[in-house]
Amino acid sequence: MSAQKDISISLAENSIAAGNDLHGTVVINYRGRFDSIVVNSQIENSSDVFSYTSLNGKNIKHPYARLSIFKSELGGSDTISFTAVTNHVPTEGEYSNVKFRVSIIQEHKEVVSDIAYTKIIKA
């Protein structure tokens, strides 16, 4: 029986093309105190970013690589769903690697984190 992670991130798509939606889910099992959850995205060898377009089914416009969610915004839920999109087109090779990282923050310090990967492919 495997131990349950304090926080985990999963991505529905293993690869996407520029302009297509990427769907992610964060599950929080952490029982300690925390202030916020932060989701970061990084496209390898690029300064391009993902824009977050929805959070828990509500449309948002967040054109930055980092999405911060205060604990009070979670409303007691232990699951966060998000949608993100990028206009990045790979310039070297057939794809670009992408890393999504989720962290739990307490008093400006990271408590726990998890990472998920995907690829942006040439259309």
Phi, psi and omega in degrees: 000124183273150179286142180280134179290149176294326175212143179219149177235139176225148179243135183288330183254133176282336177202151178220162171259157180307136178090349179270151180286142172245129183250131181230156178225135176244131177243127183253119175244005182289128183255359178277180178286146172202158182262320185202167174244135179237131175248122178247149172231145179218126177262121185304135177055038183207153172257006177292156182228166169268144171255132179274126185250340176211149178222117182051043176083357179255135179292136175224165174231099183230091188275035182238161182285350182238131177242118180252132182233117178289147180305322181296335179283343182285337179058034179084355180287147177251011179229135177238130173244142180218158174234136179225157180216150176222155175258010181297133173240126181303134179257334178244118179081191184270346182206164172240137177281144180230138177241128171250132182230132177245139181225148170260129183247131175229120179050051175069012179239142176284130181264307178215162179206169176210158183229144173225152183236151172211181180228146171256122184254157175287135182281000000 
